[in-house]
Amino acid sequence: MINQSDIKISEQFLSTLGLAKRAGKLVIGWDRISEYKGDIHLIIVSCDASDRTKKNASVRSECVLTDIDMARIGSALGIKRAALVAVTDIGFSDLLKRKLSGSKQ
């Protein structure tokens, strides 16, 4: 059974993710992440990403495996789907980590 507070945290997390995209602080997709030359503070991984994708992401930066699927992450970003999203700003990274940890309490 899904807890209502988990849904609220999830929506807050996705809203923050969308805000980070509008601020230009995200890199989306493994190809772009692997080519990105700047600092990546956090990589968010969807729950339905492949094992290979998860492994590749964990080599590049700190990863957080979410319980949110690719379609919901993509919808929050205005695209069809996204398995990996890299956060390039430390402030957004910290905020997203707090929102995720709040959903697991």
C-alpha positions as a LaTeX table, in Angstrom:
\begin{tabular}{lrrr}
\hline
Residue & $x$ (\AA) & $y$ (\AA) & $z$ (\AA) \\
\hline
Met1 & 0.00 & 0.00 & 0.00 \\
Ile2 & 1.26 & 3.47 & $-0.89$ \\
Asn3 & 1.47 & 5.96 & 1.93 \\
Gln4 & 0.00 & 9.42 & 1.18 \\
Ser5 & 3.08 & 11.12 & 2.65 \\
Asp6 & 5.28 & 9.11 & 0.24 \\
Ile7 & 3.23 & 10.43 & $-2.67$ \\
Lys8 & 3.57 & 14.00 & $-1.40$ \\
Ile9 & 7.36 & 13.65 & $-0.96$ \\
Ser10 & 7.61 & 12.07 & $-4.41$ \\
Glu11 & 5.72 & 14.97 & $-5.99$ \\
Gln12 & 7.91 & 17.48 & $-4.12$ \\
Phe13 & 11.00 & 15.63 & $-5.34$ \\
Leu14 & 9.78 & 15.67 & $-8.95$ \\
Ser15 & 8.87 & 19.37 & $-8.71$ \\
Thr16 & 12.35 & 20.16 & $-7.42$ \\
Leu17 & 13.84 & 18.11 & $-10.24$ \\
Gly18 & 11.81 & 20.12 & $-12.76$ \\
Leu19 & 12.98 & 23.36 & $-11.17$ \\
Ala20 & 16.61 & 22.22 & $-11.42$ \\
Lys21 & 16.08 & 21.51 & $-15.12$ \\
Arg22 & 14.64 & 24.94 & $-15.73$ \\
Ala23 & 17.65 & 26.41 & $-13.89$ \\
Gly24 & 19.99 & 24.52 & $-16.24$ \\
Lys25 & 21.49 & 22.39 & $-13.45$ \\
Leu26 & 20.75 & 18.92 & $-14.89$ \\
Val27 & 22.35 & 16.65 & $-17.45$ \\
Ile28 & 19.94 & 14.00 & $-18.74$ \\
Gly29 & 20.87 & 10.60 & $-20.17$ \\
Trp30 & 23.99 & 8.46 & $-20.00$ \\
Asp31 & 25.53 & 9.74 & $-23.25$ \\
Arg32 & 25.43 & 13.35 & $-22.10$ \\
Ile33 & 26.48 & 12.47 & $-18.56$ \\
Ser34 & 29.51 & 10.49 & $-19.77$ \\
Glu35 & 30.62 & 13.43 & $-21.95$ \\
Tyr36 & 29.98 & 16.14 & $-19.34$ \\
Lys37 & 33.23 & 17.81 & $-18.26$ \\
Gly38 & 32.00 & 19.71 & $-15.19$ \\
Asp39 & 31.26 & 18.55 & $-11.66$ \\
Ile40 & 28.40 & 16.15 & $-11.11$ \\
His41 & 27.24 & 16.08 & $-7.50$ \\
Leu42 & 24.53 & 13.44 & $-7.77$ \\
Ile43 & 23.07 & 11.02 & $-10.30$ \\
Ile44 & 19.44 & 10.06 & $-9.89$ \\
Val45 & 18.57 & 6.62 & $-11.22$ \\
Ser46 & 15.03 & 5.47 & $-11.99$ \\
Cys47 & 13.78 & 2.22 & $-10.46$ \\
Asp48 & 13.39 & 0.59 & $-13.88$ \\
Ala49 & 16.84 & 1.47 & $-15.26$ \\
Ser50 & 18.89 & $-1.48$ & $-16.49$ \\
Asp51 & 21.61 & $-3.02$ & $-14.35$ \\
Arg52 & 24.23 & $-1.85$ & $-16.86$ \\
Thr53 & 22.94 & 1.72 & $-16.63$ \\
Lys54 & 23.07 & 1.60 & $-12.84$ \\
Lys55 & 26.63 & 0.27 & $-12.93$ \\
Asn56 & 27.80 & 2.92 & $-15.41$ \\
Ala57 & 26.27 & 5.71 & $-13.35$ \\
Ser58 & 27.83 & 4.54 & $-10.09$ \\
Val59 & 31.30 & 4.82 & $-11.64$ \\
Arg60 & 30.76 & 8.51 & $-12.53$ \\
Ser61 & 29.37 & 9.95 & $-9.28$ \\
Glu62 & 27.30 & 9.36 & $-6.16$ \\
Cys63 & 24.06 & 7.69 & $-7.20$ \\
Val64 & 20.64 & 7.57 & $-5.66$ \\
Leu65 & 18.33 & 4.78 & $-6.76$ \\
Thr66 & 14.78 & 6.08 & $-6.56$ \\
Asp67 & 11.47 & 4.25 & $-6.45$ \\
Ile68 & 10.26 & 6.45 & $-9.31$ \\
Asp69 & 10.06 & 5.05 & $-12.83$ \\
Met70 & 11.50 & 6.53 & $-16.03$ \\
Ala71 & 8.15 & 7.81 & $-17.28$ \\
Arg72 & 7.42 & 9.84 & $-14.12$ \\
Ile73 & 10.92 & 11.31 & $-14.04$ \\
Gly74 & 10.66 & 12.17 & $-17.73$ \\
Ser75 & 7.25 & 13.74 & $-17.24$ \\
Ala76 & 8.65 & 16.00 & $-14.50$ \\
Leu77 & 11.38 & 17.09 & $-16.93$ \\
Gly78 & 9.10 & 17.64 & $-19.92$ \\
Ile79 & 10.42 & 14.67 & $-21.89$ \\
Lys80 & 9.14 & 11.16 & $-22.60$ \\
Arg81 & 11.33 & 9.27 & $-20.10$ \\
Ala82 & 14.67 & 9.47 & $-18.31$ \\
Ala83 & 16.60 & 6.67 & $-16.62$ \\
Leu84 & 19.49 & 8.87 & $-15.42$ \\
Val85 & 19.60 & 12.50 & $-14.38$ \\
Ala86 & 22.82 & 14.15 & $-13.18$ \\
Val87 & 22.64 & 17.16 & $-10.88$ \\
Thr88 & 25.44 & 19.67 & $-11.45$ \\
Asp89 & 24.61 & 22.06 & $-8.61$ \\
Ile90 & 25.48 & 21.25 & $-4.98$ \\
Gly91 & 22.45 & 23.12 & $-3.63$ \\
Phe92 & 19.96 & 21.22 & $-5.77$ \\
Ser93 & 21.83 & 18.00 & $-5.02$ \\
Asp94 & 21.49 & 18.50 & $-1.26$ \\
Leu95 & 17.83 & 19.49 & $-1.56$ \\
Leu96 & 16.96 & 16.44 & $-3.66$ \\
Lys97 & 18.77 & 14.11 & $-1.23$ \\
Arg98 & 16.80 & 15.59 & 1.67 \\
Lys99 & 13.51 & 15.12 & $-0.14$ \\
Leu100 & 14.34 & 11.48 & $-0.92$ \\
Ser101 & 15.48 & 10.71 & 2.61 \\
Gly102 & 12.27 & 12.27 & 3.93 \\
Ser103 & 10.22 & 9.80 & 1.88 \\
Lys104 & 11.99 & 6.80 & 3.45 \\
Gln105 & 11.34 & 7.76 & 7.07 \\
\hline
\end{tabular}
